[in-house]
Amino acid sequence: MTTFDRPIPPLTADERTGLEAWLEFQRETLAVKCRDLTDEQLREAAVPPSNMTLLGLVRHLAEVERNWFRRILLGEDVPPVFGGAADLSETDGGFDLGDGLGRDEVFARWRAEIDSSRKICAAHGLEDTGLLPPNPGVEGPVNLRWIYVHMIEEYARHNGHADLIRERVDGVTGV
């Protein structure tokens, strides 16, 4: 079953299938929120003083995909998707549009990170762990199950932002 061009997660599924389906649903929700907009519209900021944009959200979530699946789960030392510091706490998290990359390039990089994440997850069990870098109050091993739940939450939160930005850009709601 689909709605708004997104597959609806199964109503009865094992844990892993459910987690994967909900993450895919949230990923595709962001794509739907950005559909049919021009590059200029994707760059329109929410409301002052925020400079959050739909294109910035896509960039941010590409960085988040790389961070959680490659840096944390696999322990890879990989550069940021869009340049700058690899530690998202030391950057704007990918939101900045200063490099002038357009819609097609940003979406291609985001989709490439999603593809990479899917391959990584397919090779790991829910109990497989990566290592969180030291953060105030939270550090140590983290399993794939926790990462899936966090990624669903991350996308869902930003999809709420995307709802408001899209409504401001062209009045469209409910997608």
ROLUMFI-96011 format. One line per 5 residues: number of its first residue (from 1); their letters; for each residue x, y, z of C-alpha. Coordinates in nm, 3 decimals. Layout:
<atoms>
NUM	A	X:Y:Z | ... .
</atoms>
This chain:
<atoms>
1	MTTFD	0.000:0.000:0.000 | 0.126:0.353:-0.077 | 0.016:0.703:0.002 | 0.162:1.022:-0.141 | 0.404:0.804:-0.340 .
6	RPIPP	0.552:0.645:-0.027 | 0.524:0.285:0.083 | 0.329:0.254:0.407 | 0.519:0.044:0.663 | 0.360:-0.296:0.717 .
11	LTADE	0.105:-0.310:0.996 | 0.243:-0.643:1.113 | 0.611:-0.712:1.072 | 0.911:-0.843:1.260 | 1.122:-0.584:1.438 .
16	RTGLE	1.387:-0.535:1.172 | 1.139:-0.515:0.886 | 0.939:-0.259:1.081 | 1.243:-0.045:1.164 | 1.366:-0.051:0.805 .
21	AWLEF	1.020:0.025:0.667 | 0.967:0.323:0.898 | 1.309:0.466:0.814 | 1.233:0.430:0.442 | 0.895:0.596:0.494 .
26	QRETL	1.059:0.893:0.666 | 1.327:0.922:0.397 | 1.066:0.925:0.123 | 0.854:1.172:0.318 | 1.138:1.422:0.292 .
31	AVKCR	1.164:1.360:-0.082 | 0.789:1.415:-0.120 | 0.810:1.741:0.076 | 1.065:1.867:-0.177 | 0.893:1.739:-0.490 .
36	DLTDE	0.790:1.980:-0.767 | 0.986:2.274:-0.625 | 1.248:2.475:-0.808 | 1.604:2.510:-0.686 | 1.516:2.863:-0.578 .
41	QLREA	1.213:2.744:-0.377 | 1.422:2.473:-0.209 | 1.656:2.751:-0.093 | 1.383:2.967:0.064 | 1.435:3.008:0.437 .
46	AVPPS	1.166:2.923:0.689 | 1.119:3.245:0.884 | 1.367:3.491:1.036 | 1.589:3.445:1.221 | 1.609:3.083:1.099 .
51	NMTLL	1.797:3.015:0.778 | 1.662:2.658:0.757 | 1.565:2.552:0.405 | 1.435:2.235:0.244 | 1.761:2.193:0.054 .
56	GLVRH	1.951:2.247:0.379 | 1.745:1.971:0.543 | 1.836:1.730:0.263 | 2.205:1.824:0.301 | 2.185:1.780:0.679 .
61	LAEVE	2.025:1.438:0.653 | 2.292:1.324:0.405 | 2.550:1.416:0.669 | 2.348:1.239:0.939 | 2.327:0.921:0.729 .
66	RNWFR	2.706:0.923:0.683 | 2.769:1.001:1.047 | 2.557:0.728:1.202 | 2.614:0.443:0.961 | 2.970:0.499:0.841 .
71	RILLG	3.145:0.689:1.119 | 2.967:0.547:1.422 | 2.851:0.198:1.322 | 3.150:0.110:1.101 | 3.407:0.335:1.266 .
76	EDVPP	3.518:0.477:0.930 | 3.713:0.799:0.913 | 3.531:0.958:0.620 | 3.507:1.323:0.521 | 3.180:1.513:0.532 .
81	VFGGA	2.948:1.474:0.236 | 2.960:1.849:0.166 | 3.300:1.946:0.307 | 3.390:2.107:0.639 | 3.449:1.934:0.971 .
86	ADLSE	3.354:1.566:1.007 | 3.224:1.625:1.360 | 2.867:1.751:1.313 | 2.882:1.923:1.654 | 3.158:2.149:1.515 .
91	TDGGF	2.964:2.252:1.203 | 2.621:2.364:1.102 | 2.540:1.994:1.041 | 2.522:2.035:0.663 | 2.248:2.300:0.659 .
96	DLGDG	2.468:2.568:0.498 | 2.406:2.629:0.127 | 2.722:2.837:0.080 | 2.892:2.605:-0.171 | 2.633:2.676:-0.439 .
101	LGRDE	2.548:2.312:-0.508 | 2.212:2.280:-0.676 | 1.917:2.052:-0.623 | 2.037:1.769:-0.848 | 2.381:1.738:-0.687 .
106	VFARW	2.248:1.765:-0.330 | 1.979:1.504:-0.391 | 2.227:1.273:-0.568 | 2.464:1.287:-0.270 | 2.178:1.230:-0.025 .
111	RAEID	2.052:0.930:-0.224 | 2.409:0.793:-0.245 | 2.439:0.813:0.135 | 2.105:0.635:0.175 | 2.222:0.359:-0.062 .
116	SSRKI	2.544:0.324:0.136 | 2.347:0.308:0.462 | 2.120:0.035:0.326 | 2.419:-0.178:0.223 | 2.587:-0.131:0.560 .
121	CAAHG	2.270:-0.227:0.747 | 2.211:-0.533:0.530 | 2.548:-0.668:0.645 | 2.480:-0.613:1.018 | 2.248:-0.748:1.284 .
126	LEDTG	2.042:-0.530:1.514 | 2.274:-0.615:1.805 | 2.592:-0.518:1.616 | 2.751:-0.214:1.774 | 2.950:0.089:1.680 .
131	LLPPN	3.111:0.338:1.912 | 2.977:0.681:1.997 | 3.250:0.942:2.030 | 3.274:1.108:2.371 | 2.984:1.349:2.421 .
136	PGVEG	2.865:1.505:2.743 | 2.657:1.238:2.914 | 2.645:0.991:2.622 | 2.931:0.781:2.492 | 3.023:0.420:2.433 .
141	PVNLR	2.879:0.135:2.231 | 2.552:0.180:2.042 | 2.373:-0.095:1.852 | 2.213:-0.084:1.510 | 1.866:-0.112:1.666 .
146	WIYVH	1.924:0.214:1.857 | 2.064:0.381:1.543 | 1.752:0.282:1.345 | 1.524:0.431:1.610 | 1.735:0.746:1.628 .
151	MIEEY	1.734:0.786:1.249 | 1.354:0.748:1.237 | 1.329:1.017:1.505 | 1.579:1.243:1.325 | 1.392:1.225:0.996 .
156	ARHNG	1.050:1.262:1.161 | 1.160:1.574:1.348 | 1.302:1.732:1.034 | 1.000:1.628:0.829 | 0.796:1.840:1.070 .
161	HADLI	1.025:2.132:0.986 | 0.984:2.047:0.617 | 0.602:2.063:0.655 | 0.624:2.421:0.779 | 0.883:2.531:0.525 .
166	RERVD	0.687:2.380:0.235 | 0.370:2.555:0.349 | 0.560:2.885:0.364 | 0.718:2.831:0.019 | 0.404:2.751:-0.183 .
171	GVTGV	0.113:2.692:0.053 | 0.112:2.314:0.003 | 0.019:2.116:0.311 | -0.048:1.753:0.387 | 0.204:1.591:0.154 .
</atoms>
